[in-house]
Amino acid sequence: MRAARALLASLALLCAAAPAARAGPPAGSPVAANPVADAPSCVPIRLSDVGWTDAEAVTAVAVRLFDALGYRPQAPMLTLTMTYIAMRDRRVDVFLSNWEPSGHLAIAPFLADGSVQRIATNLSGAHYTLAVPDYVWNAGLRDYKDIAAWGRRLGYMIFGLEAGNDGNALVLAIIRGNQFNLGRFRLVESSEQGMLSQLDRDVQSRRPILFLGWEPHPMNMRFPIRYLTGGESVFGPDGGASVHTVIRAGYGAACPNAVRLLSRIHFTIQDENTMMQAIQRDRIDPSIVAWRWLRDHPAAWSGWLDDVVTRDGRPGRPAVAAVLGRRPGG
């Protein structure tokens, strides 16, 4: 995760750049079929980055594409809750990291009042649930119903992510409701990097650990981990998940060219694992990782740009290809 001051700077940017509140078309307004350039008001496009490695990767790809098309993308770093509040207040336009079903509690009030709209699934086949190293799995901790018996060996701890994370909220609900007889457990809230550091230490010493795991993520390549079964009532069947693209109300009608692209962006598990590993393990800036992925995978994104145009109305595909032919900073 980035430094806390980056979050404060992003909040300041949003406050300074926030447009005056105005009535807009309903969230479900259709996107225009003709490839016409968006209005000047659409040139600044604000995409929330919640700081998860997968969010950094996919947001950086979208930023690269919009920059090549002549928009002025910004990616303020916000918490999950602040993301939806900012979208409701028209200070953020796009969010590419709505995980379902784990993230439903966070987004549900904003879907209900019509302030945000899901427009596409950008990743399928993901996983998000409690996990253990394979040596713990092999020793018998394989299902949610097994956790309570492992309480002493686990120190009655479950390692999670940052406070306010959607997965944390689900684990806290399990503990508070004494589901699976886990009322004695406590959730250790940390950052993504903090949790993975704890996992690394415990794997090195082969100590038992129970933690929030998900895929795509480099942890699946770095550590021998297994996802628990039996958590369907909490995290969905087999911890299966999908990730969705969300826009603020009225954005589809106001900026149809941008939304045409946003509605087509999608990735594979391998795409994201590769990008996330470069960001996390190799410490490469997400913007550079995104540029390299776009450069190396033209077949993946070429179709996204059908009938998408640049800010001055030129075909979008050759404009993006031209930018990718330059150095990353160009």
C-alpha atoms as a printed R data frame, in Angstrom:
    type eleno elety resid chain resno       x       y       z
1   ATOM     1    CA   MET     A     1   0.000   0.000   0.000
2   ATOM     2    CA   ARG     A     2   1.082   3.532  -0.571
3   ATOM     3    CA   ALA     A     3   1.832   6.022   2.167
4   ATOM     4    CA   ALA     A     4  -1.021   7.573   4.113
5   ATOM     5    CA   ARG     A     5  -0.091  10.992   2.827
6   ATOM     6    CA   ALA     A     6  -0.979   9.828  -0.683
7   ATOM     7    CA   LEU     A     7  -4.509   9.185   0.549
8   ATOM     8    CA   LEU     A     8  -4.718  12.655   2.075
9   ATOM     9    CA   ALA     A     9  -3.397  14.210  -1.105
10  ATOM    10    CA   SER     A    10  -5.991  12.348  -3.137
11  ATOM    11    CA   LEU     A    11  -8.786  13.586  -0.897
12  ATOM    12    CA   ALA     A    12  -7.531  17.126  -1.305
13  ATOM    13    CA   LEU     A    13  -7.415  16.674  -5.081
14  ATOM    14    CA   LEU     A    14 -10.990  15.431  -5.112
15  ATOM    15    CA   CYS     A    15 -12.246  18.335  -3.051
16  ATOM    16    CA   ALA     A    16 -10.443  20.825  -5.240
17  ATOM    17    CA   ALA     A    17 -11.558  19.245  -8.496
18  ATOM    18    CA   ALA     A    18 -15.130  18.389  -7.543
19  ATOM    19    CA   PRO     A    19 -17.699  19.713 -10.000
20  ATOM    20    CA   ALA     A    20 -20.741  21.573  -8.855
21  ATOM    21    CA   ALA     A    21 -23.622  19.225  -8.144
22  ATOM    22    CA   ARG     A    22 -26.031  19.021 -11.054
23  ATOM    23    CA   ALA     A    23 -28.870  16.832 -12.094
24  ATOM    24    CA   GLY     A    24 -27.953  14.061 -14.523
25  ATOM    25    CA   PRO     A    25 -29.600  11.325 -16.502
26  ATOM    26    CA   PRO     A    26 -30.553   8.138 -14.664
27  ATOM    27    CA   ALA     A    27 -27.788   5.603 -14.074
28  ATOM    28    CA   GLY     A    28 -29.217   3.189 -16.604
29  ATOM    29    CA   SER     A    29 -29.220   5.613 -19.508
30  ATOM    30    CA   PRO     A    30 -28.139   3.908 -22.747
31  ATOM    31    CA   VAL     A    31 -24.720   4.523 -24.255
32  ATOM    32    CA   ALA     A    32 -24.792   6.118 -27.694
33  ATOM    33    CA   ALA     A    33 -24.058   3.670 -30.523
34  ATOM    34    CA   ASN     A    34 -22.260   6.115 -32.841
35  ATOM    35    CA   PRO     A    35 -18.548   6.745 -32.250
36  ATOM    36    CA   VAL     A    36 -18.658  10.441 -31.423
37  ATOM    37    CA   ALA     A    37 -16.056  12.197 -29.293
38  ATOM    38    CA   ASP     A    38 -17.071  12.946 -25.722
39  ATOM    39    CA   ALA     A    39 -17.808  16.467 -24.528
40  ATOM    40    CA   PRO     A    40 -14.943  18.550 -23.084
41  ATOM    41    CA   SER     A    41 -16.354  17.984 -19.581
42  ATOM    42    CA   CYS     A    42 -15.389  14.305 -19.939
43  ATOM    43    CA   VAL     A    43 -11.703  14.969 -20.575
44  ATOM    44    CA   PRO     A    44 -10.759  14.764 -16.881
45  ATOM    45    CA   ILE     A    45 -11.699  11.182 -15.930
46  ATOM    46    CA   ARG     A    46 -11.281  10.118 -12.321
47  ATOM    47    CA   LEU     A    47 -10.716   6.427 -11.558
48  ATOM    48    CA   SER     A    48 -10.508   5.401  -7.911
49  ATOM    49    CA   ASP     A    49  -7.541   3.274  -6.843
50  ATOM    50    CA   VAL     A    50  -8.136   1.526  -3.515
51  ATOM    51    CA   GLY     A    51  -4.486   0.481  -3.236
52  ATOM    52    CA   TRP     A    52  -4.886  -3.279  -3.636
53  ATOM    53    CA   THR     A    53  -2.285  -4.641  -6.038
54  ATOM    54    CA   ASP     A    54  -4.925  -5.883  -8.478
55  ATOM    55    CA   ALA     A    55  -6.645  -2.501  -8.363
56  ATOM    56    CA   GLU     A    56  -3.340  -0.747  -9.027
57  ATOM    57    CA   ALA     A    57  -2.726  -2.949 -12.065
58  ATOM    58    CA   VAL     A    58  -6.106  -2.699 -13.786
59  ATOM    59    CA   THR     A    59  -6.530   0.989 -12.970
60  ATOM    60    CA   ALA     A    60  -3.093   1.706 -14.454
61  ATOM    61    CA   VAL     A    61  -4.120  -0.079 -17.674
62  ATOM    62    CA   ALA     A    62  -7.253   2.058 -17.947
63  ATOM    63    CA   VAL     A    63  -5.258   5.227 -17.204
64  ATOM    64    CA   ARG     A    64  -2.785   4.364 -19.971
65  ATOM    65    CA   LEU     A    65  -5.588   3.808 -22.482
66  ATOM    66    CA   PHE     A    66  -7.442   7.013 -21.655
67  ATOM    67    CA   ASP     A    67  -4.235   9.012 -21.694
68  ATOM    68    CA   ALA     A    68  -3.458   7.665 -25.180
69  ATOM    69    CA   LEU     A    69  -6.949   8.696 -26.308
70  ATOM    70    CA   GLY     A    70  -6.377  12.283 -25.216
71  ATOM    71    CA   TYR     A    71  -8.261  12.258 -21.912
72  ATOM    72    CA   ARG     A    72  -6.699  13.498 -18.660
73  ATOM    73    CA   PRO     A    73  -7.071  10.503 -16.330
74  ATOM    74    CA   GLN     A    74  -6.509  10.832 -12.606
75  ATOM    75    CA   ALA     A    75  -6.331   7.922 -10.157
76  ATOM    76    CA   PRO     A    76  -6.799   9.211  -6.606
77  ATOM    77    CA   MET     A    77  -6.163   6.660  -3.883
78  ATOM    78    CA   LEU     A    78  -9.211   6.179  -1.680
79  ATOM    79    CA   THR     A    79 -10.596   3.615   0.716
80  ATOM    80    CA   LEU     A    80 -13.421   1.425  -0.540
81  ATOM    81    CA   THR     A    81 -16.097   3.317   1.363
82  ATOM    82    CA   MET     A    82 -14.714   6.701   0.331
83  ATOM    83    CA   THR     A    83 -14.737   5.523  -3.281
84  ATOM    84    CA   TYR     A    84 -18.490   5.042  -3.307
85  ATOM    85    CA   ILE     A    85 -19.122   8.217  -1.345
86  ATOM    86    CA   ALA     A    86 -16.989  10.139  -3.855
87  ATOM    87    CA   MET     A    87 -18.890   8.549  -6.746
88  ATOM    88    CA   ARG     A    88 -22.193   9.508  -5.163
89  ATOM    89    CA   ASP     A    89 -20.906  13.065  -4.800
90  ATOM    90    CA   ARG     A    90 -19.689  13.091  -8.445
91  ATOM    91    CA   ARG     A    91 -16.045  13.423  -7.424
92  ATOM    92    CA   VAL     A    92 -15.080  10.027  -8.879
93  ATOM    93    CA   ASP     A    93 -16.322   8.647 -12.199
94  ATOM    94    CA   VAL     A    94 -15.097   5.052 -12.363
95  ATOM    95    CA   PHE     A    95 -14.122   2.131 -10.127
96  ATOM    96    CA   LEU     A    96 -12.707  -1.079 -11.607
97  ATOM    97    CA   SER     A    97 -12.465  -3.212  -8.443
98  ATOM    98    CA   ASN     A    98 -15.931  -4.089  -7.168
99  ATOM    99    CA   TRP     A    99 -15.395  -7.653  -5.912
100 ATOM   100    CA   GLU     A   100 -18.544  -9.737  -5.574
101 ATOM   101    CA   PRO     A   101 -19.938 -11.236  -3.451
102 ATOM   102    CA   SER     A   102 -17.521 -10.027  -0.746
103 ATOM   103    CA   GLY     A   103 -17.894  -6.365  -1.671
104 ATOM   104    CA   HIS     A   104 -21.666  -6.318  -1.807
105 ATOM   105    CA   LEU     A   105 -22.131  -4.865   1.672
106 ATOM   106    CA   ALA     A   106 -20.023  -1.835   0.735
107 ATOM   107    CA   ILE     A   107 -21.706  -1.085  -2.591
108 ATOM   108    CA   ALA     A   108 -25.292  -2.106  -1.777
109 ATOM   109    CA   PRO     A   109 -26.506   1.250  -0.358
110 ATOM   110    CA   PHE     A   110 -25.150   3.092  -3.390
111 ATOM   111    CA   LEU     A   111 -26.751   0.669  -5.836
112 ATOM   112    CA   ALA     A   112 -30.009   1.042  -3.931
113 ATOM   113    CA   ASP     A   113 -30.067   4.842  -4.169
114 ATOM   114    CA   GLY     A   114 -28.980   4.786  -7.818
115 ATOM   115    CA   SER     A   115 -25.775   6.747  -7.297
116 ATOM   116    CA   VAL     A   116 -23.575   4.051  -8.896
117 ATOM   117    CA   GLN     A   117 -24.067   1.474 -11.630
118 ATOM   118    CA   ARG     A   118 -22.228  -1.769 -12.455
119 ATOM   119    CA   ILE     A   119 -21.627  -1.876 -16.207
120 ATOM   120    CA   ALA     A   120 -19.352  -4.875 -16.805
121 ATOM   121    CA   THR     A   121 -17.562  -7.864 -15.315
122 ATOM   122    CA   ASN     A   122 -13.850  -7.278 -15.896
123 ATOM   123    CA   LEU     A   123 -12.625 -10.490 -14.241
124 ATOM   124    CA   SER     A   124 -14.233 -13.910 -13.801
125 ATOM   125    CA   GLY     A   125 -13.006 -17.021 -12.029
126 ATOM   126    CA   ALA     A   126 -11.450 -15.188  -9.079
127 ATOM   127    CA   HIS     A   127 -11.340 -16.481  -5.494
128 ATOM   128    CA   TYR     A   128 -11.655 -14.682  -2.175
129 ATOM   129    CA   THR     A   129 -12.036 -16.577   1.091
130 ATOM   130    CA   LEU     A   130 -10.029 -17.850   4.063
131 ATOM   131    CA   ALA     A   131  -6.901 -19.776   3.179
132 ATOM   132    CA   VAL     A   132  -4.077 -21.750   4.785
133 ATOM   133    CA   PRO     A   133  -0.631 -22.989   3.703
134 ATOM   134    CA   ASP     A   134  -0.659 -26.479   2.210
135 ATOM   135    CA   TYR     A   135   1.046 -28.037   5.256
136 ATOM   136    CA   VAL     A   136  -1.875 -26.844   7.408
137 ATOM   137    CA   TRP     A   137  -4.351 -28.158   4.844
138 ATOM   138    CA   ASN     A   138  -2.580 -31.512   4.816
139 ATOM   139    CA   ALA     A   139  -2.733 -31.605   8.618
140 ATOM   140    CA   GLY     A   140  -6.532 -31.366   8.504
141 ATOM   141    CA   LEU     A   141  -7.645 -27.700   8.381
142 ATOM   142    CA   ARG     A   142  -9.589 -27.814   5.113
143 ATOM   143    CA   ASP     A   143 -13.062 -26.506   5.843
144 ATOM   144    CA   TYR     A   144 -14.655 -23.708   7.865
145 ATOM   145    CA   LYS     A   145 -16.056 -26.333  10.222
146 ATOM   146    CA   ASP     A   146 -12.467 -27.388  11.065
147 ATOM   147    CA   ILE     A   147 -11.296 -23.939  12.197
148 ATOM   148    CA   ALA     A   148 -12.602 -23.989  15.782
149 ATOM   149    CA   ALA     A   149 -10.672 -27.167  16.629
150 ATOM   150    CA   TRP     A   150  -7.510 -25.440  15.435
151 ATOM   151    CA   GLY     A   151  -8.071 -22.395  17.650
152 ATOM   152    CA   ARG     A   152  -5.198 -22.970  20.086
153 ATOM   153    CA   ARG     A   153  -2.702 -23.786  17.320
154 ATOM   154    CA   LEU     A   154  -3.771 -20.641  15.418
155 ATOM   155    CA   GLY     A   155  -3.566 -18.484  18.522
156 ATOM   156    CA   TYR     A   156  -7.267 -17.768  17.918
157 ATOM   157    CA   MET     A   157  -6.209 -15.300  15.208
158 ATOM   158    CA   ILE     A   158  -7.329 -14.720  11.633
159 ATOM   159    CA   PHE     A   159  -5.129 -12.382   9.610
160 ATOM   160    CA   GLY     A   160  -6.974  -9.889   7.424
161 ATOM   161    CA   LEU     A   161  -6.426  -6.712   5.457
162 ATOM   162    CA   GLU     A   162  -6.828  -3.006   6.182
163 ATOM   163    CA   ALA     A   163  -9.580  -1.817   8.523
164 ATOM   164    CA   GLY     A   164 -12.806  -1.319   6.588
165 ATOM   165    CA   ASN     A   165 -11.968  -3.930   3.942
166 ATOM   166    CA   ASP     A   166 -14.992  -5.860   2.686
167 ATOM   167    CA   GLY     A   167 -13.407  -9.243   3.456
168 ATOM   168    CA   ASN     A   168 -12.592  -8.083   6.977
169 ATOM   169    CA   ALA     A   169 -16.236  -7.140   7.476
170 ATOM   170    CA   LEU     A   170 -17.326 -10.663   6.550
171 ATOM   171    CA   VAL     A   171 -14.808 -12.232   8.944
172 ATOM   172    CA   LEU     A   172 -15.867  -9.882  11.754
173 ATOM   173    CA   ALA     A   173 -19.485 -10.874  11.179
174 ATOM   174    CA   ILE     A   174 -18.502 -14.555  11.522
175 ATOM   175    CA   ILE     A   175 -16.742 -13.845  14.822
176 ATOM   176    CA   ARG     A   176 -19.452 -11.614  16.278
177 ATOM   177    CA   GLY     A   177 -22.167 -14.075  15.307
178 ATOM   178    CA   ASN     A   178 -20.150 -17.044  16.573
179 ATOM   179    CA   GLN     A   179 -20.596 -18.698  13.204
180 ATOM   180    CA   PHE     A   180 -18.676 -21.957  12.895
181 ATOM   181    CA   ASN     A   181 -18.086 -21.605  16.661
182 ATOM   182    CA   LEU     A   182 -15.451 -18.896  16.046
183 ATOM   183    CA   GLY     A   183 -16.556 -16.436  18.740
184 ATOM   184    CA   ARG     A   184 -13.204 -16.699  20.564
185 ATOM   185    CA   PHE     A   185 -11.200 -15.682  17.507
186 ATOM   186    CA   ARG     A   186 -10.010 -12.178  16.735
187 ATOM   187    CA   LEU     A   187  -9.271 -10.562  13.401
188 ATOM   188    CA   VAL     A   188  -5.791  -9.079  13.010
189 ATOM   189    CA   GLU     A   189  -6.288  -6.124  10.677
190 ATOM   190    CA   SER     A   190  -3.274  -5.039   8.665
191 ATOM   191    CA   SER     A   191  -2.275  -3.891   5.202
192 ATOM   192    CA   GLU     A   192  -1.935  -6.256   2.270
193 ATOM   193    CA   GLN     A   193   1.846  -6.154   2.656
194 ATOM   194    CA   GLY     A   194   1.604  -6.577   6.419
195 ATOM   195    CA   MET     A   195  -0.555  -9.681   6.090
196 ATOM   196    CA   LEU     A   196   1.724 -11.176   3.426
197 ATOM   197    CA   SER     A   197   4.802 -10.511   5.584
198 ATOM   198    CA   GLN     A   198   3.141 -12.439   8.411
199 ATOM   199    CA   LEU     A   199   2.307 -15.256   5.992
200 ATOM   200    CA   ASP     A   200   5.910 -15.333   4.775
201 ATOM   201    CA   ARG     A   201   7.281 -15.590   8.309
202 ATOM   202    CA   ASP     A   202   4.882 -18.361   9.260
203 ATOM   203    CA   VAL     A   203   5.474 -20.348   6.098
204 ATOM   204    CA   GLN     A   204   9.230 -20.101   6.601
205 ATOM   205    CA   SER     A   205   8.860 -21.579  10.101
206 ATOM   206    CA   ARG     A   206   5.920 -23.831   9.117
207 ATOM   207    CA   ARG     A   207   3.651 -22.349  11.770
208 ATOM   208    CA   PRO     A   208  -0.129 -22.617  11.330
209 ATOM   209    CA   ILE     A   209  -1.779 -19.472   9.977
210 ATOM   210    CA   LEU     A   210  -5.300 -18.663   8.763
211 ATOM   211    CA   PHE     A   211  -5.665 -15.613   6.527
212 ATOM   212    CA   LEU     A   212  -7.703 -13.904   3.840
213 ATOM   213    CA   GLY     A   213  -6.490 -15.172   0.486
214 ATOM   214    CA   TRP     A   214  -7.508 -14.285  -3.035
215 ATOM   215    CA   GLU     A   215  -6.745 -14.929  -6.667
216 ATOM   216    CA   PRO     A   216  -5.492 -13.314  -8.842
217 ATOM   217    CA   HIS     A   217  -2.526 -12.416  -6.686
218 ATOM   218    CA   PRO     A   218   1.185 -13.319  -6.707
219 ATOM   219    CA   MET     A   219   0.718 -15.063  -3.349
220 ATOM   220    CA   ASN     A   220  -0.683 -17.989  -5.353
221 ATOM   221    CA   MET     A   221   2.646 -18.341  -7.168
222 ATOM   222    CA   ARG     A   222   4.868 -17.490  -4.217
223 ATOM   223    CA   PHE     A   223   3.285 -19.618  -1.493
224 ATOM   224    CA   PRO     A   224   1.773 -23.133  -1.523
225 ATOM   225    CA   ILE     A   225  -1.699 -22.136  -0.282
226 ATOM   226    CA   ARG     A   226  -5.135 -23.771  -0.285
227 ATOM   227    CA   TYR     A   227  -8.578 -22.165  -0.009
228 ATOM   228    CA   LEU     A   228 -10.946 -23.501   2.626
229 ATOM   229    CA   THR     A   229 -14.246 -25.092   1.667
230 ATOM   230    CA   GLY     A   230 -17.511 -24.662   3.547
231 ATOM   231    CA   GLY     A   231 -17.656 -20.847   3.549
232 ATOM   232    CA   GLU     A   232 -20.386 -20.592   0.917
233 ATOM   233    CA   SER     A   233 -22.761 -18.718   3.229
234 ATOM   234    CA   VAL     A   234 -20.129 -16.026   3.769
235 ATOM   235    CA   PHE     A   235 -17.908 -15.756   0.685
236 ATOM   236    CA   GLY     A   236 -20.070 -17.529  -1.900
237 ATOM   237    CA   PRO     A   237 -19.681 -20.984  -3.462
238 ATOM   238    CA   ASP     A   238 -16.087 -22.214  -3.090
239 ATOM   239    CA   GLY     A   239 -14.974 -18.636  -2.428
240 ATOM   240    CA   GLY     A   240 -15.622 -17.873  -6.091
241 ATOM   241    CA   ALA     A   241 -15.645 -14.208  -7.040
242 ATOM   242    CA   SER     A   242 -15.976 -11.836  -9.950
243 ATOM   243    CA   VAL     A   243 -14.802  -8.254 -10.294
244 ATOM   244    CA   HIS     A   244 -16.953  -5.512 -11.788
245 ATOM   245    CA   THR     A   245 -16.537  -2.088 -13.355
246 ATOM   246    CA   VAL     A   246 -18.670   0.603 -11.715
247 ATOM   247    CA   ILE     A   247 -19.518   4.113 -12.903
248 ATOM   248    CA   ARG     A   248 -21.264   6.976 -11.164
249 ATOM   249    CA   ALA     A   249 -24.855   7.827 -11.999
250 ATOM   250    CA   GLY     A   250 -25.240   9.762 -15.244
251 ATOM   251    CA   TYR     A   251 -21.733   9.075 -16.482
252 ATOM   252    CA   GLY     A   252 -22.874   6.697 -19.233
253 ATOM   253    CA   ALA     A   253 -25.090   9.309 -20.848
254 ATOM   254    CA   ALA     A   254 -22.646  12.177 -20.307
255 ATOM   255    CA   CYS     A   255 -19.499  10.396 -21.567
256 ATOM   256    CA   PRO     A   256 -20.612   7.519 -23.845
257 ATOM   257    CA   ASN     A   257 -17.289   7.138 -25.657
258 ATOM   258    CA   ALA     A   258 -15.412   6.631 -22.378
259 ATOM   259    CA   VAL     A   259 -18.036   4.202 -21.117
260 ATOM   260    CA   ARG     A   260 -17.922   2.243 -24.368
261 ATOM   261    CA   LEU     A   261 -14.296   1.475 -23.585
262 ATOM   262    CA   LEU     A   262 -14.884   0.899 -19.875
263 ATOM   263    CA   SER     A   263 -17.653  -1.601 -20.565
264 ATOM   264    CA   ARG     A   264 -15.255  -3.773 -22.600
265 ATOM   265    CA   ILE     A   265 -12.183  -3.840 -20.381
266 ATOM   266    CA   HIS     A   266 -11.610  -7.329 -19.028
267 ATOM   267    CA   PHE     A   267  -8.699  -9.475 -17.908
268 ATOM   268    CA   THR     A   268  -7.783 -13.095 -17.257
269 ATOM   269    CA   ILE     A   269  -6.427 -14.489 -14.009
270 ATOM   270    CA   GLN     A   270  -3.037 -14.937 -15.689
271 ATOM   271    CA   ASP     A   271  -3.057 -11.341 -16.972
272 ATOM   272    CA   GLU     A   272  -3.515  -9.978 -13.489
273 ATOM   273    CA   ASN     A   273  -1.183 -12.438 -11.767
274 ATOM   274    CA   THR     A   274   1.582 -11.403 -14.156
275 ATOM   275    CA   MET     A   275   1.031  -7.675 -13.691
276 ATOM   276    CA   MET     A   276   0.644  -7.958  -9.934
277 ATOM   277    CA   GLN     A   277   3.834  -9.966  -9.584
278 ATOM   278    CA   ALA     A   278   5.768  -7.288 -11.457
279 ATOM   279    CA   ILE     A   279   4.328  -4.613  -9.153
280 ATOM   280    CA   GLN     A   280   4.738  -6.479  -5.897
281 ATOM   281    CA   ARG     A   281   7.788  -8.707  -6.311
282 ATOM   282    CA   ASP     A   282   9.798  -6.723  -8.846
283 ATOM   283    CA   ARG     A   283   8.800  -3.308  -7.455
284 ATOM   284    CA   ILE     A   284   7.994  -1.912 -10.918
285 ATOM   285    CA   ASP     A   285   5.744   1.133 -11.048
286 ATOM   286    CA   PRO     A   286   2.152   0.148 -11.972
287 ATOM   287    CA   SER     A   287   2.139   2.626 -14.848
288 ATOM   288    CA   ILE     A   288   5.175   0.940 -16.416
289 ATOM   289    CA   VAL     A   289   3.679  -2.508 -15.798
290 ATOM   290    CA   ALA     A   290   0.468  -1.426 -17.540
291 ATOM   291    CA   TRP     A   291   2.375  -0.014 -20.521
292 ATOM   292    CA   ARG     A   292   4.335  -3.252 -20.902
293 ATOM   293    CA   TRP     A   293   1.204  -5.392 -20.669
294 ATOM   294    CA   LEU     A   294  -0.577  -3.317 -23.315
295 ATOM   295    CA   ARG     A   295   2.498  -3.377 -25.545
296 ATOM   296    CA   ASP     A   296   2.833  -7.152 -25.275
297 ATOM   297    CA   HIS     A   297  -0.869  -8.104 -25.517
298 ATOM   298    CA   PRO     A   298  -2.418  -6.162 -28.432
299 ATOM   299    CA   ALA     A   299  -4.826  -9.012 -29.193
300 ATOM   300    CA   ALA     A   300  -6.267  -8.686 -25.678
301 ATOM   301    CA   TRP     A   301  -7.203  -5.003 -25.916
302 ATOM   302    CA   SER     A   302  -7.639  -4.322 -29.633
303 ATOM   303    CA   GLY     A   303 -11.324  -5.237 -29.606
304 ATOM   304    CA   TRP     A   304 -11.965  -2.939 -26.658
305 ATOM   305    CA   LEU     A   305 -11.414   0.007 -29.003
306 ATOM   306    CA   ASP     A   306 -13.979  -0.881 -31.671
307 ATOM   307    CA   ASP     A   307 -15.931   2.354 -32.327
308 ATOM   308    CA   VAL     A   308 -13.968   4.155 -29.589
309 ATOM   309    CA   VAL     A   309 -12.485   7.470 -30.681
310 ATOM   310    CA   THR     A   310  -9.929   9.907 -29.366
311 ATOM   311    CA   ARG     A   311 -10.835  13.219 -27.820
312 ATOM   312    CA   ASP     A   312 -10.651  14.876 -31.266
313 ATOM   313    CA   GLY     A   313 -12.707  12.167 -32.991
314 ATOM   314    CA   ARG     A   314  -9.951  10.055 -34.582
315 ATOM   315    CA   PRO     A   315 -10.073   6.224 -34.455
316 ATOM   316    CA   GLY     A   316  -8.888   5.092 -31.058
317 ATOM   317    CA   ARG     A   317  -7.036   1.887 -31.902
318 ATOM   318    CA   PRO     A   318  -4.230   3.413 -34.021
319 ATOM   319    CA   ALA     A   319  -3.865   6.272 -31.538
320 ATOM   320    CA   VAL     A   320  -3.266   3.831 -28.681
321 ATOM   321    CA   ALA     A   321  -0.911   1.719 -30.798
322 ATOM   322    CA   ALA     A   322   1.128   4.816 -31.671
323 ATOM   323    CA   VAL     A   323   1.543   5.764 -28.019
324 ATOM   324    CA   LEU     A   324   2.550   2.218 -27.079
325 ATOM   325    CA   GLY     A   325   5.294   2.409 -29.708
326 ATOM   326    CA   ARG     A   326   7.022   5.122 -27.704
327 ATOM   327    CA   ARG     A   327   8.951   4.836 -24.461
328 ATOM   328    CA   PRO     A   328   6.713   4.365 -21.390
329 ATOM   329    CA   GLY     A   329   7.124   7.943 -20.246
330 ATOM   330    CA   GLY     A   330   6.345   9.316 -23.694
